[in-house]
Amino acid sequence: MKTAFKLDAHPRRPQPPLSEPPAHYFDQLPTRVMDRRPALPRALAGGAAWWALLPGALRTGLASVAVLGGFAGSFWLSGLGSAGAPAASARAATAALDAVPQTELVAYLLRPGANLDATDLAPLVAARPGLAETFWQPSPAELNEALDAQAAEDVQYL
Amino acid sequence: MEDHEILRLFQDPASRNLAFNQLVRKYQRKVYWHVRKMVVDHADADDLTQDVFVKVWKHLENFRQDAQLFTWIYRIATNECLGFLGSKRRKFLLPLNDVGAELTEKLEADPALAGDEIELTLQKAILQLPDKQRLVFNLRYYDEMPYEQMAEVTGTSVGALKASYHHAVKKVEDYVTRASG
């Protein structure tokens, strides 16, 4: 019959009977430990001292917020500049066009070789009769003829 | 040198090295054997013992004297051991028993245990315990540390430690009984 092992009945040792460390190990260990020590952090000057006192996780969090804030700020500032630019550009173009005499504009549009003729102007004049009166005064018959010459699908999209 | 004297000297940069050297000399054997019982192998125990004292050096300035110095050092050593064994499992994707088997191989190769069958079986039985339970067993059985002090070292309640030790003893006794039958 098996005899149950009882720990209390077993002779107790102060430590397991493992082999001893090499000779003089404990004489040399303090020197080896002293050689491995890193330098302790020195006190940081002025403004950097508070940063060193913060826990590591908080320091990482604050640094992330600062970087993201920088990105957001630069994005917002660039958004302000680019949103104003098209409006200013449109205003300048309108002012430049207003400065050109209307006769010159008409001469430009109706110059030989320009692809603008009575067929193009007819739908505008039909919608707003006085629009082209300074440079084109078609009779009702001429206007109808110009309108009839236009393709139906083109008129639809005017 | 008394602990309070070591701590007082450590606060002064001029005597810091002397104080730390005294601290290492005072506690090196206890730390080494505490670690060695957990990792068995001398080379691993040597590395870990040095790591423990390097950590003590780094953090001693912030040591709050509401705990005993040695309890605090023991806690660092304990965490280093558990971290070492845990990382070994993660590194090699080993299940719990394989690290136990590796430690058992080292134990069997140790000439100090050659010929002492019952002691070798007892040591093998202890190595079958999970790391934390083995730690509790070592602190209580070999170091005869009071449960209150063990609670400070392990961060576990006295009741839980008593239960853990009771179960550990039962497992060890069952293992040795089966193995010697």
Chai-1 contact restraints between the chains, C-beta under 6 A:
chainA,res_idxA,chainB,res_idxB,connection_type,confidence,min_distance_angstrom,max_distance_angstrom,comment,restraint_id
A,K2,B,G181,contact,1.0,0.0,6.0,A-B,restraint_1
A,A4,B,T177,contact,1.0,0.0,6.0,A-B,restraint_2
A,F5,B,E173,contact,1.0,0.0,6.0,A-B,restraint_3
A,F5,B,V176,contact,1.0,0.0,6.0,A-B,restraint_4
A,F5,B,T177,contact,1.0,0.0,6.0,A-B,restraint_5
A,L7,B,V169,contact,1.0,0.0,6.0,A-B,restraint_6
A,L7,B,E173,contact,1.0,0.0,6.0,A-B,restraint_7
A,Q15,B,W33,contact,1.0,0.0,6.0,A-B,restraint_8
A,Q15,B,Y142,contact,1.0,0.0,6.0,A-B,restraint_9
A,P16,B,K37,contact,1.0,0.0,6.0,A-B,restraint_10
A,P16,B,Q123,contact,1.0,0.0,6.0,A-B,restraint_11
A,P17,B,A112,contact,1.0,0.0,6.0,A-B,restraint_12
A,P17,B,L113,contact,1.0,0.0,6.0,A-B,restraint_13
A,P17,B,E119,contact,1.0,0.0,6.0,A-B,restraint_14
A,L18,B,D110,contact,1.0,0.0,6.0,A-B,restraint_15
A,L18,B,A112,contact,1.0,0.0,6.0,A-B,restraint_16
A,S19,B,D110,contact,1.0,0.0,6.0,A-B,restraint_17
A,S19,B,P111,contact,1.0,0.0,6.0,A-B,restraint_18
A,S19,B,A112,contact,1.0,0.0,6.0,A-B,restraint_19
A,P21,B,H42,contact,1.0,0.0,6.0,A-B,restraint_20
A,F26,B,Q28,contact,1.0,0.0,6.0,A-B,restraint_21
A,L29,B,Q28,contact,1.0,0.0,6.0,A-B,restraint_22
A,P30,B,N21,contact,1.0,0.0,6.0,A-B,restraint_23
A,P30,B,V24,contact,1.0,0.0,6.0,A-B,restraint_24
A,P30,B,R25,contact,1.0,0.0,6.0,A-B,restraint_25
A,V33,B,V24,contact,1.0,0.0,6.0,A-B,restraint_26
A,V33,B,Q50,contact,1.0,0.0,6.0,A-B,restraint_27
A,V33,B,F53,contact,1.0,0.0,6.0,A-B,restraint_28
A,R36,B,Q50,contact,1.0,0.0,6.0,A-B,restraint_29
A,R36,B,V54,contact,1.0,0.0,6.0,A-B,restraint_30
A,R37,B,W57,contact,1.0,0.0,6.0,A-B,restraint_31
